[in-house]
C-alpha cells in the first residue's frame, strides 16, 4: 500500500486505534524508567530513554489491534504471507508505503543500539533487536485477535531499517568519541557511560 498524501497516512494510522495511546504510554514509561535502565545498561539517561521510546514505538505500531478487531472482534487469518523474502526494491521504498514505514520504524532502534559502547550488553542488544522482527510476526500470526497480517516482507523491511540504523549509530558514535577526544585533549574516550 502506497500513500498518495499525508491524509492517507493519517487514515492508515487511524486504523490502529491503540497506536497513539501506545506512543503516549511509551513516552511516560521512557521518562519513568530511563534512569533505572541507564544504570542497568551503564549508558547515559538519554540513550536509555531513546531505547525505551524506540521499543515502545515499535510495539505500538506492530502489536496493537486493528480498529475492526477492537470494535467488531475481527480475527486475523492465522496464516503468514511469504510472498517476499528479502529487501524491498528501491521503487517500493520510494512509493512511501508499508515497506518504507517498516524500514523507518526500526532505524531509531538501530541508531540507539549503535551508539552503545562496545560491550557484551551491546552484543546482547543487537541479537535481541535482530530477533525482534521475527518475534513480532510470530505474535501477529498466533494472536489472531489483533487482526494483524503476518508477512515475511515486514521482517525483511524491519531488518533493513535496523541495519541502516546500526550503521548510522556506529558512525555517529565513532565521530562523537573522536570529537570528544580532540576537545578534551586527554585521549580519554567518551563511551556513553554516565560519570
Secondary structure by P-SEA (a helix, b strand, c coil): cccccaaaaaaaaacccaaaaaaaaaaaaaaacaaaaaaaacccaaaaaaaaaaaaaaaaaccccccccccccccccccccccccccccccccccccaaaaaaaaaaaaaaaaaaccccaaaaaaaaaaaaaaaaaaaaaaaaccccccccaaaaaaaaaaaaaaaaaaaaaaaaaaaaaaaaaccccccccccc
